[in-house]
Amino acid sequence: MQILSVGKISASRGFTLLELIVVLVIISLTSALAVPQLTGALSGTNSKTAAKKIAASLRYARSRAVSEKIIYIVILDTDKNRLTLMSATKAELSSEEHSDKAKVCVLPEGLTLKSGTEREKDKHEFNNDEFRIAFYPSGNSSGGEVIVADEREKTYKIRVDFITGTVQVSDS
């Protein structure tokens, strides 16, 4: 049989208010230092994701050109930071009007299309903010380069080979 003694207080195994405040201060200081590092890393993934999306659109244009046996044009507008993909006929190649059936991809805020191949700008005589890459039914292309950059000057280069029409993404 157990006898309980009155007046003895058992030792509590909890935390004091001071210990809890110290732990909260340590957590807040750690998060204040870590959050800016994480946001910088996320902005780098935005530019990489955009570069991969542009590369996928270019590959899509090439595959459509080969499968449908017609020319596909990708118009890259550096002023509006967008990519427009559309099929082309001889009339569309010389016109400035975009087709209603064109697919448009706009880059997220903070990302820019920096340049394309100068040869393409000169060949088509368009304004300096727009250049085109054509994909032909045989699988080849007019070739070109697209550079995607973010505010921190992290850049990705997307290169389209003019002989094979293959698209490659690389860090710059």
N, C-alpha and C positions, 0 to 999 in steps of 0.2 A: 504494500500500500504506500502511495506517495503522499507526502504531506507538503502542501504549498505554504510557503512562508509569505506573510504579508509584510510589505514594506521594502522588499527587494525589487529593484528595477533592473530588468534585463538590458544588456547592452544592445543598442540599436545598430544595425548594419547599413544604414542609409547614407546618402551624401549630404554634406552641408551646403547651404546656399552659396557660400564662397567658392566651393569646389565646382559647382555647376556654372557659376559666372565665369570662372577661369576657363573652363572647357568651351563655353560659348564664344568667348573672346578669341581663343585659339582657332576655332572653326571659322569665325568671321574673317580673321586675318588671312587664313589659308585660302579661303574662297575669293577674297579680294585680290590676291595675287594670281590665282589660277584662272579666273574668268577671262581676263584680257588675253591670256595665252590661248585659250580655247577659241575665242572669237577670231583670232588671227588665223588659226588653223582651219576654221570653217570657211573663211573667205577664200582660202587657197583651194578648197574642195569645190567651191562654186565655179571658179574659172576652169578647173579640170573637168567638171561635169558639163559645162557649156561647150568646151572643146570636144568632148566625146559626143555630145549631142549634134554638133555641127558635122563632125566626121561621119556619124551615123546617117545624117541627112544626105551627105554627099554620096555615101555608099548606096543609099536607097535610090538616089537619082540615077546612079550608074546601073544598078540592077534593073530598074524600070526601063531605062533606055535599051538595054540588051533584050529584055523579055518582050517588050512591046515593039521593038524595032523602029523606034522613033527617037529623035534628039530630045534630050532633057536639058534644061538650063537651070543653073543655080545662080541667082543674083544676090550678091553680098553688098549690102548698103552700110558703109562705115559711118555715115552721118546719123542714120536712124537705128544703128546696131541691130539689124535684122537680116535674116536670110529668107529668100523667096525661091521656092522650087516650082517649076512648071514645065509642061511639055512645050516644045517649040515647033513651029512650022516656019517656012521661009518668010512669011509675012510677020510672024512674031519676032523673028531674029532681028529685023530691022526696025521694029516699032518700039516706042518708049512705053506703051501701055502694057500693064500687067494683066494677065488673063484672070477671069473670075474664078477659075479652077485652081489657081495657084495656092500652094501651101506656104504659110508664113510662120517663121520661128523668130521670136524676139528674144534677144539676150536679156538676162536679169539686170537690175540696176547695179551700177558699179563696175560692169564689165564692158569692154569696148573691143570692136573689131579694128585692129590697127592698120593692116595693109593687105594688099593682094599683089600679085605679080604685075609689075609695071607693063609688061608686054601685053597683058590682057586689056589694060586700060587704054593703051595706045591703039591696039588693033580694032577695038570696037568704037572708039571715039565717044565714050560716054563721059559724064561728069566725073570728077576725081573722087567723089564719094561712093561710087558704085562700080563694081566690076563683076564680070560673069565668068562662070566656068561651065563649059558645055560638055555633056556626055553623049557619045555617039553610039549607034546600034552595034558597032563592032566591039565595044567595050573600052575603047580609048577615049581620051578627053582632050580638051584644050589646055589642061594643066593649070597650075596656079598654087599659090600659098595664101593661107589665111592665118593671121596671128590674133589670138585672143589674150587680152591683158586685163588685170584687175587694178585697183587703186594702189596696191603695193608693188606694182610693176612685175608681178609674177606672170610670165607669159607661156603660152603653149602654141606651138606651130603645127598647123595642119597642112600637109603637102599632098597635092594631087598630081600624080605622075601623068604626063601627057601621052606617053606611049601605051601604058597598060591601064590607065584610069584608076589605079589603086590609090587608096587614101591612107595616110600614115599620120599619127599624132606623136609629137615629141615635145619634151621640155626645152625651153629656150633659155 
